[in-house]
């Protein structure tokens, strides 16, 4: 469970990034059978931290993640992260993009004071057992000049196809 923390006299609640479990079912069009799975959703600290300290910050903004690597709190990522659970729920009901690197991406256009931003949420999906999989949100951020080297793949995949392949042990094309 993620707890709130105080930074420069401001409390930041991280409970929106607590792991949760959701049930997922869909009609498999190939077999005409109702498939049911449990999805354990978890979030990485990269949803609200950055590698380098934000401009103008000091060492008090330092966070050490459970993986024991140094990350810095980022207020913009933190505020955007409040929408990540909702975005993941939309993915589960729709589609995502392949990255070509073994993970998946969803892009949500966010409106911030009249400006549109591509908010990118990267995740992995892995099989835990015959009825349960893990969806791990690795990172989420607004695409900017610091993140434009990541190529957006235009190859969509339906979440139902993705989870079927993962749960059945079939390969998922990286293209």
N, C-alpha and C positions, 0 to 999 in steps of 0.2 A: 504494500500500500504506500502510495506516495503521500507525503505530508506537506503541509504548507511550510514555507520558510520566509524569513524576513531578510530583506536586502535593502540597505540604506533607508531603514525605517518604513519600508513598504512590505506588506504581507502578500505573498504570492501563493495561491492555492493550486496545488497540482492534482487534486482529486479527479479532475476530468481525464487524467491519464492513468487512472488505476485500471488494472486488467479487469476484464469481464468475460463472461461466457454468454454466447447466444446460440439459439437453435436455428438451424437452417434446413429448409426442405424445398425441393423442386421436383417437377415431373421430368424425368429423363426421357427425352424425345426418341432416343434410339431403342430403349427397352420398354417404354411406356409404363415404367414403374416409378412410384414416389420414392425419392431418395431422401434420407434424413441424416444430418450430421450435427455435431456439436463443434462450434468454432470458439477456441480460446483466443481472445484478442489481447495483445499486450503492446506496450509502447516503449520505445527507446528514448533515452535522454536527448537524443539529437533533435527531437521535436521542439525543444525549448532552449537548446544550447548551441554554441558555435565553437569551432576549433580555436580561433583567434579571438582575443578580447575585443569587444565592440569599441569603436572609436570613442575616446573620452572616458572610458571606464577605468577602474583601478582594480587592484588585487582582491578587493572585497567582493568582486563579482565572480570570483573563482568558485567553481563547483568541481568536486571529484566524483565521478560516476562509480557505480558498483564494479565496473570493469577496471577500475583503478587507472583510468586515463583522464587527463585534465581537459575540462570543457568549461566554457564561459557562458553564463546566463545571457540570453538575448531577449530583450523585452518584446521585440516584434514577433519573433518565433513563438514566444510564450502566448501572446494574445491570439495569434493565428491558430495555435494548437488547441484552443478551446473548441474549434470546429472539426477537429480530426475524427472524433467518434462518429459524428454525423456524416462526414465524407465517406468513412469506411462503410457505414450502413448503406449509403447510396451505391458503393462499389458492389457490395454483396447482392444488391438487387439489380445490378447492371453489368458493366464491363470495366476493364482496365486496359492499360497498355503494357506490352512487353518491353523490357529495357535491353534485352540481349545479354544481361549479366546475371541472370538467375533470379532477379527480383522483378517486381511489377510496380506500375506507376499509375496514379490517377491525378488528373489535373482539374482543379476547381478554379474558376475565375472568381476572384474576390473583388468587391468594390470597396475601396477605401477612399472616402472623400471624393467620389466622382472618378477615381482612377481604377482601371482594371489591372489586375495582377494575376499571373498564373501561379497558383499555389500548388506545389507538387508534393504528393504524399507517396513515399516509397515503402513497399512492404514485401515480406516473404510469406509464403504459405507452405506449410510442411505437415506431413502426416504424423500424428502421435500414435494412433491405433486405428482399428477398423472403422470406428465411428467418430473419431475426434481428430481435428487438425488445429494447428496453431497459426494464427495470422499475427505476424509481428511487424508493427510499424517501425521501420528503421529510422526514418528521417522525414521531416516535412518542412518546407521552406518556400518562400516566394522566389521565383526565378528572377535573377538579376545578373548583372555583369560578372559577379563572382561565381555564378552557377550556370553560365551559358555553355560551358564545354560539355555538359551532359546533353546528349542528343535525345530528342523526343522521338520515339518510334511511333510510326503511324499505324502499326499493326495492333488492332484491338483484339481482345479475347474476352468472351463472356465469362463472368465469374463462375457460372454453372459448369462451363467446359473446363475451366481451370481447376476447380475443386474436384470434379469427376476424375480428371487425369491424375491429380495428386493423390487422391484417396484410392484409386485403382492401381497405383504404382506405375502409371504410364508416363512416358516423357512428355514434357511440355515444350513445344518448339520455342527456341529463343529468338526466332525471326518474326 
